[in-house]
């Protein structure tokens, strides 16, 4: 599946509790598995919330 990143958080915490920045950013075009993420509907728009580890690759920024 293909999609566009609309927003990202600050990152994930590692085992030491430090925040590790994400490699993806808003506007990136990405590939992800068909059953990845959690579907949500916000203001009538269907979106997916997913972990960066669910992203298979970045096509372009």
OpenMM code with the backbone's topology and positions (N, CA, C; nanometers):
from openmm import Vec3, app, unit

residues = "UNK UNK UNK UNK UNK UNK UNK UNK UNK UNK UNK UNK UNK UNK UNK UNK UNK UNK UNK UNK UNK UNK UNK UNK UNK UNK UNK UNK UNK UNK UNK UNK UNK UNK UNK UNK UNK UNK UNK UNK UNK UNK UNK UNK UNK UNK UNK UNK UNK UNK UNK UNK UNK UNK UNK UNK UNK UNK UNK UNK UNK".split()
positions = [
    Vec3(0.0847, -0.1174, 0.0000),
    Vec3(0.0000, 0.0000, 0.0000),
    Vec3(0.0895, 0.1240, 0.0000),
    Vec3(0.0340, 0.2328, -0.0492),
    Vec3(0.1085, 0.3587, -0.0583),
    Vec3(0.0297, 0.4682, 0.0122),
    Vec3(0.0999, 0.5608, 0.0760),
    Vec3(0.0332, 0.6697, 0.1444),
    Vec3(0.1249, 0.7883, 0.1638),
    Vec3(0.0690, 0.8931, 0.2233),
    Vec3(0.1451, 1.0152, 0.2490),
    Vec3(0.1404, 1.0433, 0.3990),
    Vec3(0.2541, 1.0757, 0.4568),
    Vec3(0.2627, 1.1075, 0.5990),
    Vec3(0.2068, 1.2483, 0.6195),
    Vec3(0.1051, 1.2600, 0.7058),
    Vec3(0.0459, 1.3924, 0.7307),
    Vec3(0.0979, 1.4544, 0.8598),
    Vec3(0.1455, 1.3715, 0.9539),
    Vec3(0.1995, 1.4237, 1.0799),
    Vec3(0.2841, 1.3163, 1.1472),
    Vec3(0.3818, 1.3594, 1.2265),
    Vec3(0.4651, 1.2667, 1.3039),
    Vec3(0.4810, 1.3208, 1.4458),
    Vec3(0.5081, 1.2305, 1.5370),
    Vec3(0.5331, 1.2692, 1.6752),
    Vec3(0.6808, 1.2993, 1.6953),
    Vec3(0.7215, 1.3214, 1.8208),
    Vec3(0.8612, 1.3559, 1.8498),
    Vec3(0.9578, 1.2389, 1.8332),
    Vec3(0.9079, 1.1169, 1.8370),
    Vec3(0.9943, 0.9998, 1.8240),
    Vec3(0.9570, 0.8937, 1.9254),
    Vec3(1.0369, 0.7878, 1.9289),
    Vec3(1.0129, 0.6769, 2.0216),
    Vec3(1.1208, 0.6778, 2.1290),
    Vec3(1.0894, 0.6205, 2.2426),
    Vec3(1.1887, 0.6113, 2.3508),
    Vec3(1.2668, 0.4814, 2.3391),
    Vec3(1.3981, 0.4904, 2.3601),
    Vec3(1.4811, 0.3708, 2.3608),
    Vec3(1.4832, 0.3106, 2.5015),
    Vec3(1.5620, 0.2073, 2.5219),
    Vec3(1.5663, 0.1384, 2.6509),
    Vec3(1.6187, 0.2268, 2.7638),
    Vec3(1.6956, 0.3287, 2.7307),
    Vec3(1.7478, 0.4217, 2.8314),
    Vec3(1.6508, 0.5367, 2.8600),
    Vec3(1.5380, 0.5391, 2.7898),
    Vec3(1.4385, 0.6435, 2.8112),
    Vec3(1.4601, 0.7677, 2.7278),
    Vec3(1.5594, 0.7670, 2.6408),
    Vec3(1.5873, 0.8832, 2.5560),
    Vec3(1.5000, 0.8776, 2.4307),
    Vec3(1.4604, 0.9939, 2.3821),
    Vec3(1.3797, 0.9999, 2.2598),
    Vec3(1.4711, 0.9863, 2.1382),
    Vec3(1.4342, 0.8935, 2.0499),
    Vec3(1.5065, 0.8705, 1.9247),
    Vec3(1.4221, 0.9320, 1.8130),
    Vec3(1.4797, 1.0264, 1.7403),
    Vec3(1.4075, 1.0960, 1.6331),
    Vec3(1.3657, 0.9987, 1.5229),
    Vec3(1.2546, 1.0299, 1.4560),
    Vec3(1.2039, 0.9471, 1.3472),
    Vec3(1.2744, 0.9801, 1.2158),
    Vec3(1.2793, 0.8819, 1.1249),
    Vec3(1.3383, 0.9038, 0.9929),
    Vec3(1.2370, 0.9616, 0.8940),
    Vec3(1.1089, 0.9424, 0.9209),
    Vec3(1.0059, 0.9959, 0.8310),
    Vec3(0.9612, 1.1333, 0.8787),
    Vec3(0.9081, 1.2110, 0.7856),
    Vec3(0.8586, 1.3439, 0.8203),
    Vec3(0.7297, 1.3703, 0.7429),
    Vec3(0.6549, 1.4668, 0.7868),
    Vec3(0.5305, 1.5030, 0.7188),
    Vec3(0.5606, 1.5357, 0.5729),
    Vec3(0.4786, 1.4826, 0.4840),
    Vec3(0.4964, 1.5055, 0.3407),
    Vec3(0.5629, 1.3898, 0.2690),
    Vec3(0.6281, 1.2985, 0.3435),
    Vec3(0.6925, 1.1826, 0.2810),
    Vec3(0.5878, 1.0896, 0.2207),
    Vec3(0.6191, 1.0340, 0.1046),
    Vec3(0.5361, 0.9333, 0.0394),
    Vec3(0.5946, 0.7986, 0.0812),
    Vec3(0.5124, 0.7093, 0.1382),
    Vec3(0.5637, 0.5856, 0.1959),
    Vec3(0.4918, 0.4614, 0.1428),
    Vec3(0.5558, 0.3470, 0.1657),
    Vec3(0.4963, 0.2164, 0.1389),
    Vec3(0.4778, 0.1452, 0.2716),
    Vec3(0.3647, 0.0749, 0.2868),
    Vec3(0.3387, 0.0009, 0.4095),
    Vec3(0.2531, -0.1208, 0.3768),
    Vec3(0.2523, -0.2182, 0.4667),
    Vec3(0.1755, -0.3402, 0.4466),
    Vec3(0.0255, -0.3150, 0.4507),
    Vec3(-0.0493, -0.4009, 0.3840),
    Vec3(-0.1946, -0.3850, 0.3729),
    Vec3(-0.2638, -0.3800, 0.5087),
    Vec3(-0.2184, -0.4554, 0.6067),
    Vec3(-0.2854, -0.4615, 0.7370),
    Vec3(-0.2123, -0.3805, 0.8440),
    Vec3(-0.1257, -0.2897, 0.8041),
    Vec3(-0.0493, -0.2082, 0.8996),
    Vec3(-0.1344, -0.0976, 0.9599),
    Vec3(-0.0991, -0.0569, 1.0797),
    Vec3(-0.1597, 0.0591, 1.1425),
    Vec3(-0.2995, 0.0366, 1.1969),
    Vec3(-0.3530, 0.1431, 1.2541),
    Vec3(-0.4877, 0.1447, 1.3111),
    Vec3(-0.5686, 0.2507, 1.2386),
    Vec3(-0.6837, 0.2110, 1.1851),
    Vec3(-0.7685, 0.3045, 1.1119),
    Vec3(-0.8466, 0.3932, 1.2087),
    Vec3(-0.8469, 0.5242, 1.1811),
    Vec3(-0.9258, 0.6203, 1.2585),
    Vec3(-0.9960, 0.7152, 1.1617),
    Vec3(-1.1037, 0.7752, 1.2078),
    Vec3(-1.1752, 0.8734, 1.1266),
    Vec3(-1.1795, 1.0031, 1.2051),
    Vec3(-1.1197, 1.1096, 1.1508),
    Vec3(-1.1139, 1.2396, 1.2165),
    Vec3(-1.1733, 1.3433, 1.1218),
    Vec3(-1.2767, 1.4123, 1.1681),
    Vec3(-1.3459, 1.5135, 1.0865),
    Vec3(-1.3859, 1.4588, 0.9496),
    Vec3(-1.4310, 1.3340, 0.9463),
    Vec3(-1.4762, 1.2726, 0.8219),
    Vec3(-1.3654, 1.2188, 0.7335),
    Vec3(-1.2405, 1.2371, 0.7732),
    Vec3(-1.1263, 1.1901, 0.6937),
    Vec3(-1.0719, 1.0609, 0.7540),
    Vec3(-1.0562, 0.9574, 0.6701),
    Vec3(-1.0035, 0.8306, 0.7170),
    Vec3(-0.8509, 0.8347, 0.7156),
    Vec3(-0.7899, 0.8046, 0.8300),
    Vec3(-0.6448, 0.8091, 0.8461),
    Vec3(-0.5953, 0.6798, 0.9089),
    Vec3(-0.4652, 0.6554, 0.8986),
    Vec3(-0.4013, 0.5421, 0.9643),
    Vec3(-0.2998, 0.5943, 1.0645),
    Vec3(-0.2978, 0.5347, 1.1821),
    Vec3(-0.1938, 0.5641, 1.2806),
    Vec3(-0.1039, 0.4418, 1.2832),
    Vec3(0.0272, 0.4616, 1.2651),
    Vec3(0.1173, 0.3466, 1.2634),
    Vec3(0.2530, 0.3808, 1.3215),
    Vec3(0.3222, 0.2760, 1.3626),
    Vec3(0.4595, 0.2909, 1.4109),
    Vec3(0.5518, 0.3034, 1.2906),
    Vec3(0.6646, 0.3680, 1.3120),
    Vec3(0.7609, 0.3814, 1.2031),
    Vec3(0.8087, 0.2441, 1.1564),
    Vec3(0.8128, 0.1475, 1.2456),
    Vec3(0.8586, 0.0136, 1.2092),
    Vec3(0.7631, -0.0562, 1.1120),
    Vec3(0.6387, -0.0070, 1.0991),
    Vec3(0.5426, -0.0639, 1.0038),
    Vec3(0.5661, -0.0121, 0.8615),
    Vec3(0.6480, 0.0909, 0.8475),
    Vec3(0.6750, 0.1503, 0.7159),
    Vec3(0.7812, 0.0679, 0.6444),
    Vec3(0.7508, 0.0239, 0.5236),
    Vec3(0.8418, -0.0586, 0.4450),
    Vec3(0.9479, 0.0244, 0.3737),
    Vec3(0.9119, 0.1464, 0.3349),
    Vec3(1.0078, 0.2325, 0.2666),
    Vec3(0.9512, 0.3698, 0.2370),
    Vec3(1.0425, 0.4635, 0.2125),
    Vec3(1.0055, 0.6004, 0.1756),
    Vec3(1.0309, 0.6148, 0.0258),
    Vec3(0.9274, 0.6536, -0.0484),
    Vec3(0.9403, 0.6701, -0.1937),
    Vec3(1.0031, 0.8040, -0.2259),
    Vec3(0.9501, 0.9121, -0.1629),
    Vec3(1.0040, 1.0455, -0.1866),
    Vec3(0.9612, 1.1371, -0.0742),
    Vec3(1.0302, 1.2519, -0.0640),
    Vec3(0.9975, 1.3493, 0.0406),
    Vec3(0.9179, 1.4627, -0.0189),
] * unit.nanometer
topology = app.Topology()
chain = topology.addChain("A")
for resn in residues:
    res = topology.addResidue(resn, chain)
    for name in ("N", "CA", "C"):
        topology.addAtom(name, app.Element.getBySymbol(name[0]), res)
